[in-house]
Amino acid sequence: MDMTALIADLVGIRLEQNDKIIQQKSRDFYWYSPVLKRQLDHVTGDLVASPRTEEELIRVLKACYAHDIPVTPRGTGTGNYGQAMPLSGGLVLSLADMNEIREISPGRVICGPGVICSDLDKATRAHSSQEMRMHPSTYHTATVGGFIAGGSGGVGSINWGGLRDFGNVIRLRVVTMEEEPQILELTGEDLHKVTHAYGTNGIITEVEMPLAPAYDWVDAIVGFDSFDDATLYANALARQDGILTKLITVVAAPCPFDYFKRHQKFLTEGQSVVLVMVAPHSHDAFKAFTARHSGEVVFDASMVEDLKGLPPVFELAWNHTTLRALRVDPAWTYLQSLYPFPNQIELAAKMERMFPGEMISHLEFVRFDGDITCFGLPLIRFTTEERLDEIVELHHANGCPVFNPHRFTLEEGGMKQTDEIQLAFKRQADPKGLLNPGKMIAWDDPDYDFGSGETWLFKGLKQAS
Ligand SMILES: Cc1cc2nc3c(=O)[nH]c(=O)nc-3n(C[C@H](O)[C@H](O)[C@H](O)COP(=O)(O)OP(=O)(O)OC[C@H]3O[C@@H](n4cnc5c(N)ncnc54)[C@H](O)[C@@H]3O)c2cc1C
């Protein structure tokens, strides 16, 4: 790779050449997985570029194309699967400086990809009391572009479903990786080409997202003596048509008391909890409904005088639950599963009992194809990679699909099949295969057998030096 020639072509663009900083910017939260930690710990890029405008970005892409330099886009690197890690080295393309908010109108916002989710909400709230329909629990650190290219849903998915559902992204402006990069405006069906494609087939340079009315959501934690009761309550609350919530999460004992350290004084050892964000106008109804289910409201932010030092409850939920556990006990890792409707309650109860001492259940209730069901992000006590694979297989065998967070490719982390739409778009938008190499198996190995049971090996993975 001729980095000297590339650098010479990029005069005037913000570059980072300090090895330590390049290494920092080459990482994400891959280390949640002991498997990815082993495989990717050495991975680092050779240069970081941070364009501020689309013109600068196009200059970077053209130069990398001319010099055959791999380009790995990056928001703020909060992804979990090595998504934003430059497996073959080359250029890390930081989009964080493309963070202009351009237009806010009823029901929509237009902005650059690098806007941090909470900054976006701050602006839309101040402008017209609106907010993002959904955001990751990394609200305060993740970019909106990274969420669309690498995320799946989160806080708000209880009302709006997942990020890839029709209507949850309105329009994306995308620049291709060709000798003469094209600028495309994608809407409708075409959005599926680049949403959750890990930046393997185009760079998002502008985002148009739908907005919802903003509320001063009230955080609450409801305690139950049994996991099953917590699950039944959470499912029933999610199905209450008149109570507006933004988050309904079940976390089984002993995780809440042992790992939610800053809330520990409100929690009771041995209790499983339901984390809730409820709209102020639904607060009374929520309390009445909870009493009817014999739930104990152990924490209600509207009743606590001093909230200083307490994170919002969404920072106990989604993948923050894993983070809280890992901080106290690094032997934990996690899985991502789905408990399909209409059997979510039975499946969650069954899996909770299947791995005593080895798994702590964690459910995220969501709207999914019009029904209420839940995803699982269970904590898993790591022993060996073989046992981890066995636990994944046991989930599959029991009707709970796993989106494996211990794999860095789109296919293995998803449904173990090629997304033909994304692959076809990559052929058009990235003919040299320079964008985020190693993340789309179908590009490198079109005949790969997903039924082989093996982990795919990326031949281009730069070896540790
Ligand atoms: C504690 C914790 C909690 C989390 N909770 C959630 C959650 O609730 N929901 C959820 O979905 N995810 C969650 N995540 C994962 C991650 O935080 C989110 O998906 C986040 O939105 C990613 O944004 P980012 O800016 O960090 O993207 P990055 O990690 O930098 O990038 C993500 C992917 O997008 C690509 N990319 C970034 N910007 C662009 C662009 N402009 N054009 C093309 N490709 C691009 C990158 O190459 C990479 O493949 C969590 C992670 C952690 C560590």
The ligand as a Gaussian input file, in Angstrom:
#p B3LYP/6-31G(d) Opt

LIG

0 1
 C      -23.014000      -0.416000      25.314000
 C      -23.539000      -0.577000      23.913000
 C      -24.918000      -0.496000      23.687000
 C      -25.445000      -0.625000      22.392000
 N      -26.798000      -0.568000      22.183000
 C      -27.303000      -0.668000      20.928000
 C      -28.704000      -0.583000      20.684000
 O      -29.493000      -0.359000      21.591000
 N      -29.139000      -0.734000      19.411000
 C      -28.283000      -0.922000      18.361000
 O      -28.729000      -1.036000      17.218000
 N      -26.946000      -0.967000      18.562000
 C      -26.443000      -0.851000      19.805000
 N      -25.089000      -0.884000      20.001000
 C      -24.194000      -0.908000      18.839000
 C      -23.801000       0.533000      18.368000
 O      -23.570000       1.363000      19.482000
 C      -24.867000       1.199000      17.542000
 O      -25.270000       0.403000      16.469000
 C      -24.418000       2.588000      17.042000
 O      -25.518000       3.225000      16.474000
 C      -23.285000       2.574000      16.060000
 O      -22.949000       3.911000      15.779000
 P      -21.425000       4.348000      15.603000
 O      -21.386000       5.768000      15.206000
 O      -20.624000       3.979000      16.800000
 O      -21.019000       3.424000      14.386000
 P      -19.662000       2.635000      14.139000
 O      -19.476000       1.572000      15.159000
 O      -18.553000       3.597000      13.961000
 O      -19.992000       1.977000      12.736000
 C      -20.975000       0.984000      12.625000
 C      -20.930000       0.421000      11.194000
 O      -21.404000       1.399000      10.293000
 C      -20.434000       1.720000       9.294000
 N      -20.565000       3.170000       9.069000
 C      -20.461000       4.152000       9.993000
 N      -20.751000       5.344000       9.430000
 C      -21.050000       5.101000       8.121000
 C      -21.416000       5.931000       7.016000
 N      -21.584000       7.250000       7.136000
 N      -21.617000       5.341000       5.807000
 C      -21.478000       3.991000       5.663000
 N      -21.130000       3.173000       6.672000
 C      -20.924000       3.723000       7.883000
 C      -19.110000       1.271000       9.881000
 O      -18.181000       0.887000       8.876000
 C      -19.537000       0.067000      10.697000
 O      -19.610000      -1.070000       9.901000
 C      -24.552000      -0.809000      21.300000
 C      -23.175000      -0.881000      21.537000
 C      -22.662000      -0.767000      22.817000
 C      -21.174000      -0.824000      23.021000

